[in-house]
Amino acid sequence: MKKVLLLFVLIFTLISCSSDDAPVLGCTDPNSINYNPDATENDNNCQYSIIGDWRITKYTLGSTNILNGYTSLNWSIYSNGTTRLEGVTSSAATVGAGFTIVVNGTYIISGSNNNIITLTNTDPGTADIPSTVWTFKSITGTTFSITSDDVLGNSGTIEAIKI
């Protein structure tokens, strides 16, 4: 009888402790900069970094597909506020195939939830190109999509994956 009573108390204790635990809210995405490994429920407040090297998979200005002029187009975004866009031209590019194009610049992140990136070219000969304001449409630890309503008079979209 003693064993049965002890078994009953043990089972009752296990059942009552395991089913009423409150969820731990937090970011459950390990690709985010504020990942909480103890979180059991996502609070939809994950934050992501754009710092790193990205391969551009889509780049349009108005109805023009900019990627048609390149065999590759990569964008490095550094933590010191500078950027470097580097591409190798294809035969469709105006300068001919196989040329490496490099554009250096700076960026500023702003907006109420860091959803705005303002890009400025810093290379000689680009002083007449205005700074361009892009809005993050989506961002994860491995992809991003940004849009702009006015890139030299055209709407634009850039999508990229981390490399």
N, C-alpha and C positions, 0 to 999 in steps of 0.2 A: 504494500500500500504506500509505503514511504517513497519508493521509486516512481510510482505512478504520479504521486503528488508533485514530486520534484520535476518530472518530465512535463507535467501540465504547467507549472510555474515557468519553466524555461521556454516552452512554446508560446505562452501568453506574452512573455517579455519580448521575444523576438518579433512577434506579430505587431505588438503595440508600438515598438520603436521604429520599425522600418517603413511603415506606410504613411506616416504623417509628416515627413520631413518637408520643409518649405523649399521651393526651388531657389537656387542661387542665380541671380540675374547677372549678366555680363556679356561680353563679346566672346562668342564661341568659335570664331574663325581664327585658326592658327596663323593665317597669313596677315593678320592685322597687327598694328603696332601696340594695341591695347588688349590683346588676347588674354583672357582669364581662364587658365586651365581648370579652375574650380567651378566655373559657371556650368550650370545644368540647363539653363534656359537663356536663349539669345535675347538681349534687350534692344537689338537693332541700332546700337551706337558704336559699331566697329569703326575704327579709323585706320587709314592706309597711307603709306608713304609713296611718293612718286620718285624718290631718290633711286637712281640706278640706271641701267642700260635697257633700252626698249627698242624692239623692232616694230616699225610702223607697218601696219597691215592694211590700213585704209587712210587715204588722205585726199579729200576732195575740196575744191574751191568752186562754189557754184555748181555747174554741171561738169567741170573738168576734173578728171581723175589724175592727180599729180603723180601717183605711183607709176603711171604708164611711161614716164620718162626715166625710170630708175630700175636697175636690177636689184638694188638693195637700198634701204633708207633706215638708218638707225639714229636714235636720239638718246644722248646721255644727259642725265639731269643730276647735277652735283649738289651736295649739301651746302656749299658756299654761295649758292644763289646764281650759279652760272650753268649754261647749257651748251651742248655741242651737237649739231645735226650734221650727219655725215652720210653721203650717198654716193653710189657708183651709177653713172648715167648709162642708159640703154641707147640703142640706135634711134629711138624716138626722141631723145633729148636734143635740144637745139645745139648743144656744144659737141655732139658726137658721142659715140659709144666708148665706155671705159674710163671716162674722166671721173676723178673723185671730187665731189663738191663738199665743202665744209662751211658751215655757218655757225659762228659762235654768238652767244647771246647771254642775257640775264633773265631772271624770272622773279616774280613776286607772287606769293600766295596770299589771298585775302578772301573776304566774304564772311558772312556770319558763321558758316560752318566750313571754312577753308575750301569752298567750292569754286573759287575763281583763280585762274593763273594768268598773269599778264606777262607776255613775252616781248623782249626787246632785242633786236639784232645789234651787235656791237662791232661787227667787222667793218673796216673802212669801205666806203661805197654803199653802205646800207643806212646812212644817216637820214635819208629821205623816206625810208620806210617807217611808218608809224608803229608804235607799240600795239600789240594785238591782244585783246582780252578774250580769253577762252573760258567756258564754263564746263565743269566736270558733269558729264551726263551719267557716268558710272565709273567706279574705281574699285578694284579688288587688289589683293597683294600681287597679282600676276597679270592683270589687264587694266586698261583704262580707255575711256572714250570721252573726248572733249568736243565741244561745238562752239562756234563763234558766229555772231550775226553780221559781222563786218570785218572780213579779212581783205583789205584793199578793195572794198566795195562788193565783196562776195561773201555769202555764208559759207562756212567750212566745217568739216568734220575730220578729226584725227582719231584713229583707233590704234592701239599698240599692245604688244605682249612683252612681258619681261624676258630678257635673254641672259 
